[in-house]
Amino acid sequence: MDIRERIQFTCPHNPSEVLQATDTALSCASNGRMYPVLAGIPILHPDPIRWIADHRDAILAALASSWRLSDSDISIVNAVAEMAGSFEAHGFAEDWDLREGSSDTQLDFSSDEVHSLLNAEKLDGLNAAASRIIQGWGGHVLEVGCGVGRFSREMAQLRESELVVLDNNLKALLHCTAAVKQVRACIGDACALPFQNESFDHLAALNLVDLLECPEDFLDDAYRVTKPGGTCLLSTPDPALGLPDGDSERLQRFALNSGFKLQSRLDGLVWTRHVSPRELQVFSTQVLLLSR
């Protein structure tokens, strides 16, 4: 595939408008909006001023802990936060699997049943199935909700491809970009993807859609940025998408309503999360491979 044309970032409010680079930001010519760049990562949230103000302390702490805090970043964050006036202090979640981060914590599981479950997951669980699905992918690839980059590491190995990742957690994204050198990253909103129509050959969003307030908006935007003939890989431990009726067809129905076609569906795939040395969470996940 021809990937000589790199993916260009666009305005979340006007995705047909390619952003122009300045010294410390990307700008939208049509509406004058400015999107700051911190440690090389553009903040392409629909409201970057509010996002920076609400996460001011967490941003500075995340940049400092990753050894990527510069005087320029401090000035940008403080100036933007002052522009916002009032704010609500938010931190960045650190709810990733211990195997995903840089923690040296040892997992303390000696049970034969636990080790049998983990071995089964390794062979036939969610991550194994996703890895098999992406074999042969190439071209322009987008991962939405990349977290610290557990799956990004695999996709970065795809031949003849350009990988772009998006998340709304700067601390996780800094881990991802440190671990995956050849990735392009941005902070953004999954329901307002800052890319032109039909930009990507493939899109992946693992265990994200059930966390969104409006998954239908995300699916509509995922369809918009996927090329005709392209594919979209989704997974979730909650295909009912948070509603108590347990409707396991809801995610598939929403995806089809957005215009996607179903290529294949897998259900009951094991996905585990190590949240502490003595706590292992086990989920049964659904995987959809969709095409446009």
ZALO-455144 format. One record per atom (N, C-alpha, C, O): x, y, z. Coordinates in steps of 0.05 Angstrom, whole numbers, plus 5000, padded with zeros to 4 digits. Atoms other than C-alpha are relative to their C-alpha. Example, Ala and Ser with C-alpha at 12.3 -4.5 7.8 and 13.67 -1.06 7.14 Angstrom:
BEGIN
501849765000;524649105156;501850245000;503950245013;498449764999;527349795143;498550225014;499550445018;
This chain:
BEGIN
501749765000;500050005000;501750255000;503950255011;498549755002;502250714986;499450165025;497150265029;500449844976;503251075052;501850255000;502450365021;498349765002;507551645026;498650255010;499850435020;501549774990;501952125043;499349955029;497749785036;500450034971;502152195119;497250115008;496250304996;502649914989;495652265157;500450295012;502350345026;499949734990;494252995173;497950045021;495649955019;501949944979;491053245236;498150234991;498950414977;502049805008;484653645227;498650115024;498950015046;501549874979;480154095268;497749815009;496149734992;502250174991;475353675312;497250124993;495349974991;502649875006;469854185296;499550024970;497250064961;500249985029;471254185221;502049814988;504249894979;497950195007;474753535202;500950014971;502849874964;498949965027;475553755130;502350204999;503750224979;498049784999;480254315153;502649895012;502749825036;497450094991;487554095158;501250225017;501350465010;498849814982;490954435217;502850084990;504349934978;497449895008;497054875205;501850035025;500850115047;498250004977;503154835250;501250275005;502050414986;498549774991;505955415290;502149905019;502649665021;497850094983;511655405340;499049825023;500449625030;500950144976;507455145398;497249894998;496149805018;502850085002;500654965370;499449934971;501049984953;501150035026;496554745311;497550184998;496150215018;502149815003;491555245284;498149934978;498949814957;502050045020;485055215245;499450264987;498450455000;500349745014;484655755192;497150084998;496650324998;502849925005;477155725183;498650115025;496750275022;501449904976;475155845256;501950135021;501050225042;498149874982;481556105289;500749845025;502249945042;499450164976;481855545341;502949925000;504149864980;497250084996;488655375369;500149755017;498649735037;499750254986;490754685393;502949975009;504649914992;497250014990;496954695437;501349724996;500049524994;498550245002;502454185429;501849985024;503450165030;498550044975;505553895493;501749754996;500749534991;498150225003;511753455490;499749864973;500049624971;500450115026;510453365416;497349884994;496949774972;502650125003;503353125427;497950224997;497550375016;502049795003;497853575398;497549945017;496649715018;502550034983;491753685444;497650074982;496850304980;502149965019;486153585394;497349945011;495549844997;502650014987;480553565443;498250224989;499250444983;501749785010;474353955419;500250265016;499850485004;499649764984;475454435477;502749985014;502849915038;497450044988;482954435489;500650185024;502150105042;499549824977;482855035536;498849885025;500149875046;501350124976;477854705583;501449755008;501849705032;498650254994;481454035578;502650055015;503249915034;497549944987;488154335596;499650125028;501050055047;500549874974;485254765652;499149795021;500149795043;501150204982;481554175683;502249795008;502049675029;497950204995;487853735679;502750135006;504850005003;497549854998;493054275693;502149865017;504349805007;498050124982;496653955753;500749724990;503049644991;499450275010;495953255724;501750004975;503449824972;498349985024;498953475658;502950055008;504749914998;497249934992;505053785691;501349765014;503749715010;498950234986;505953175736;500749784981;502749654984;499550225019;505352685678;502550074983;504149894978;497749925016;510353075636;502649985016;504749895006;497650014983;515253135694;500849715006;503249655005;499350284993;514752385713;501149854976;502549654979;499050135024;516252205640;502650144990;503650074968;497649855008;522252695637;499650144974;501550164958;500549865025;518853075581;498850285005;497650404987;501049734993;517053725617;502050214993;504350205002;498249785007;520054345586;498950265010;496650285018;500949744992;519755075604;497750104982;495850234991;502149925018;515555185542;497349875007;495250005005;502450144992;510554655564;498750135024;496350175026;501049884975;509954975633;498650274993;496450335003;501249755008;508655655601;497349974986;495450114991;502450045015;503455385553;497749915018;495550025017;502050114982;499654995606;498950225019;496550255022;500849784982;499555585655;498450224985;496450314996;501349795015;497556085602;497249914991;495350074993;502650105009;491955655574;498149975024;495750045022;501750044977;489355485644;498950275010;496650295019;500949734992;489056235661;497850104982;496050254990;502149915019;484956355598;497349885007;495250015003;502550144994;479755855622;498650115024;496250095027;501249904975;478656195689;499449775019;501349635028;500850214982;474755705732;500549734987;500549704963;499450275011;476254965725;499249795021;498949865045;500550234982;474754275755;502549834999;503249734977;497550155000;481053915776;499549704995;498049575010;500250295006;481553225744;502949894998;504850024990;497550145004;487152715745;499849814977;497749794964;500150205020;489052185696;499949725013;501549665031;500350274989;486851475712;502549844995;503849864974;497850195003;492150955723;498949725003;500049565019;501450254997;487550365715;500949794980;499549594975;499150205019;491749995665;501149755014;501849765037;498950254991;493949275673;502950035009;504450174995;497249984991;500449195712;501949914978;504250004977;498350105022;503148825651;500350214978;502150194961;500049805021;501849445609;501950235006;503050354988;498449774992;505549975649;502949935004;503849714996;497150044995;512750035671;500549905028;502849905037;499750094973;511349765740;501749755002;501549574985;498450244994;516349255769;498649825020;499749625029;501450164981;510948975814;499749714990;499049664967;500350285007;510948215815;497249915007;496149985027;502650114996;504447855808;500149755017;501849575012;499850214980;503047385865;497649804997;495849805013;502050205005;498746825836;501449724998;502949684979;498850265001;500746105852;498049784993;498749554989;502150205006;494045755837;500349884972;500850034953;499950145026;494245235782;497750104982;498050124957;502349925016;487245465760;500550284988;499850324965;499449735011;489646185752;502049984977;501650104956;498050035021;495745975711;498849874975;499549934953;501450135023;491345525668;498350204985;498350204960;501649805013;486646105655;501850204984;501150274961;498249815013;492446575637;501249874975;501650014954;498950145023;495346055590;497949984978;498550014954;502150015020;488645965556;499550274987;499050294963;500349735011;488046715549;502250064980;501750184959;497749955018;494946745517;499749874973;500549984953;500350155025;493046235465;497550084985;497650114960;502649965014;485746395450;498450235011;496050255005;501549784989;483747015489;499850244982;500450224958;500549765016;482047715466;502550094985;502450144961;497649895013;489147955453;501149814978;502149914958;499050195021;491047315415;498250024975;499350014953;501849985023;484847375371;500550264985;500550264961;499549745013;486148115358;502650004984;502850114962;497450025013;493347965340;499849854974;501049924954;500450155025;491147445289;498550164979;499150154955;501649845018;486047915259;501650214985;501250254961;498649785013;490948475244;502349914983;503650074969;497950105018;495948025208;499250064972;497049994964;500749925027;496148295138;499050284997;498750384975;500849715001;493748995157;502450164990;504750094995;497949815009;497649555125;498750264992;496350304996;501149745007;496850265101;499850185025;501450165043;500449824978;494250795148;498249875021;495949785015;501450144979;492050505215;499650195024;501450335032;500749844977;488550855273;499249825024;497549645020;500950134975;487950605345;498850215018;500150405025;501449814983;482850965387;499849885028;499049655031;499950104973;483650895462;502349815004;502049595013;497650175001;490750625457;501049955028;502549755032;498850044973;492250705532;503050024999;504150194985;497149994998;499450555548;501349854976;503849844975;498850115025;500350195481;500549704999;502149614984;499650295000;499749455496;499549894972;501149734962;500650105027;496449325428;501450164979;502050074957;498649825019;499949915395;502749874993;503649904970;497450135005;506549535402;499949804977;501749784961;500350205021;503948985358;499450134973;500550064952;500849885025;500749435306;502350164988;502550204964;497749855010;507149845301;501949824984;503649924969;498350195014;510449215273;498949944972;500249804956;501250065026;505749195213;501750114977;502750344980;498449915022;509249255147;498550214983;496050214982;501149805018;508249845101;497550145012;495450145000;502349884987;503850205150;500950255016;503250285022;499749774982;503150865189;498049975022;495649965016;501850034977;500250795259;499650275013;501550415020;500849764985;496551375291;498449915024;496649745021;501550084977;493951315362;498850255013;499950475012;501549794987;488951735401;499049915027;498049685029;501150064974;487151755474;499450265014;500450475005;500549764985;484452255525;501650015026;501150195042;498450024976;489452055579;502950064993;504249894981;497349925007;496052425572;502149825013;504149755000;498150174987;499651995623;500349744986;502649644982;499950255014;497851355587;501350044972;502849884963;498949955027;499551665519;503050055001;504449974982;497149964997;506451875544;501449725003;503649684992;499050274998;507651145564;500149874972;502049744964;500250125027;505350925494;502150104982;503449954968;498149895018;509751405456;502949945008;504749944991;497350084991;515751215498;500649724992;502949654986;499750295006;514650475484;499949954970;501249764960;500450045029;512750545410;501150254986;499750444982;498649765011;517651015377;498850094973;498850334968;500849935027;514650995307;497050074998;495950054977;502849945000;507651205327;499650315001;501350465011;500849724998;504251885318;497650005018;495849845016;502050004979;499752075375;498750285004;499950484997;501449754993;494652595396;498049955022;496949725025;502250004981;489952745453;497550074985;497550264969;502549945014;482852735429;497649875012;497849735032;502650104992;475552555437;499249784980;499249844956;500750215018;473451885408;497550064983;497149944962;502549925014;466852205386;500450244982;498450334970;499449785017;470252775349;502849964989;504750124995;497450085010;476052455312;501250224982;499950304963;498849785015;480852985285;501449924974;503849964971;498950105025;481852675216;497950044978;495550054983;501849975023;479052765146;498449754995;499149535004;501650235008;473752315117;501749804985;503549874970;498850225015;476151635092;503150015001;504449994980;497149974997;483251715120;501449745005;503749704997;498650234990;484651025148;499149744986;496749704981;500650265011;485150335118;498949815022;497249645016;500950184978;484050015187;499850175025;501350365029;500449874974;481550245255;499649795021;498149595017;500350194977;482049885322;499350165025;500350375030;500849884974;478650055388;499349775018;497149665018;500350234983;479549515440;499050095027;500250265040;501149954973;475149545503;499750305006;500350395027;500549724997;473350265492;497150084999;496250245015;502649905007;466350325465;498150005023;496350175025;501850024977;462850115530;500650225020;499050265039;499349794982;466350685566;499050284991;499150475007;500849745011;463551235522;497150075007;495449905009;502749914994;457551665539;498149954977;495749894981;501750045024;454951615468;501549834980;502849944961;498550175019;457851005432;499150034971;500749984953;500949975028;453551145371;501550224986;502150204962;498549785012;457151805359;502849904992;503849974971;497450115007;463851435361;499849824975;501549854957;500250185023;461450905312;499550154975;500550084953;500549835023;458851435265;502750134990;503250144966;497549875007;465651795267;502049794991;503649854973;498250225009;469451135261;499449934971;501249884955;500850055027;465550995198;500950224981;501950174959;499249785016;466951685172;502950004992;503650064969;497149985005;474551635178;501149744987;503549744980;499150255012;474950915151;499650014970;497550104961;500250005029;476250835077;498049794990;497649595004;501650215012;471350455033;501749754996;503949764985;498450245001;473549735036;501849955024;503049745027;498350024976;477149865102;498649845022;496249775019;501150164978;476049495167;500250145027;501950325031;500149894973;474449665239;499849775020;498049605018;499950214980;476149215297;499250115027;500450295038;501149914974;472149295362;500049775019;499549545011;500550204980;472048925427;498950145025;499250385029;501249894976;468249015492;499349775019;498549555010;501150194981;466748635556;497150045006;495849895021;502849934995;459848955555;498650084974;498250324969;501449935025;456348915487;497350135004;496250244985;502549854994;450049175522;500550295004;498650455006;499149724998;453949825530;498850145024;497950375022;500749874975;452249965602;497149985008;496450055030;502850014994;444749845598;499449735014;500649535008;500450234983;441849345648;498549764987;498349554999;501550225012;437948925598;501749774990;500649564982;498350225009;444048515579;499849934971;500449714963;500450055029;442648585504;502849984987;504150184981;497350055012;448948265474;500150074970;502250054958;500049935028;446748485404;500250304996;500450404973;500249715003;446749235419;502450114985;502050274967;497749895013;453949385398;499949944970;500450124953;500150075028;453149005333;497850164985;498250254963;502349855012;446449345319;500850294995;500350404974;499149725003;449450035331;502050024977;501950224962;497949995021;455349875286;498749984972;499550124954;501350025026;450849655229;498350254994;498250334971;501549765004;446450265239;501850234990;501050414976;498149795008;452750695229;500949964971;502250134959;499350055027;453750375161;502049774996;502449684973;498150225002;458849825176;498649744992;496249714996;500950275006;458049115151;501649815018;503949855024;498750194982;459548525196;501549794984;500449654967;498450215012;465348085173;500049765017;499749535007;500050234982;465847645234;499650105029;500050335035;500549944972;464047615307;500949775018;500449545012;499050204980;467347245365;498950085027;498850325034;501149944974;464247195434;501149815021;501949595015;499150164978;466446945501;503049985002;504149805015;497150014999;473847105492;501050115027;500150325036;499049924974;477647155557;501950244998;503650264981;498249774997;480947815576;500450055030;498450075045;499449964972;484347905643;501450275005;502850374987;498649764992;486848515680;501249955027;499849885046;498650014975;492048505735;499950285012;501450455003;500349744988;490049085779;501750045025;502150265034;498249994978;494448915838;501449735001;500549544988;498750264998;499248355857;498249775008;498849545001;501850214991;493447975888;497250024989;495449884998;502649975012;487648195845;500149964970;501650104956;500250065028;486047905777;497050024992;495349875003;502749985010;479748125740;499849844974;501649854957;500550175023;476847655688;497550084986;495450114999;502349925016;472147865632;499649824976;501549694966;500750145025;468547525575;499450214980;497550374984;500349785019;469147965514;498849924973;498949694965;501050045027;465848045447;501850154981;502650384987;498349885021;469848205384;498450024974;497349824965;501349965026;466948505321;502150094980;503750274985;498449905023;470748555255;498150104979;496549954969;501949865017;467049055212;501450104975;503950134974;498949895025;468049305141;498250234991;495950244997;501649785012;465949935105;499649954971;498450114957;
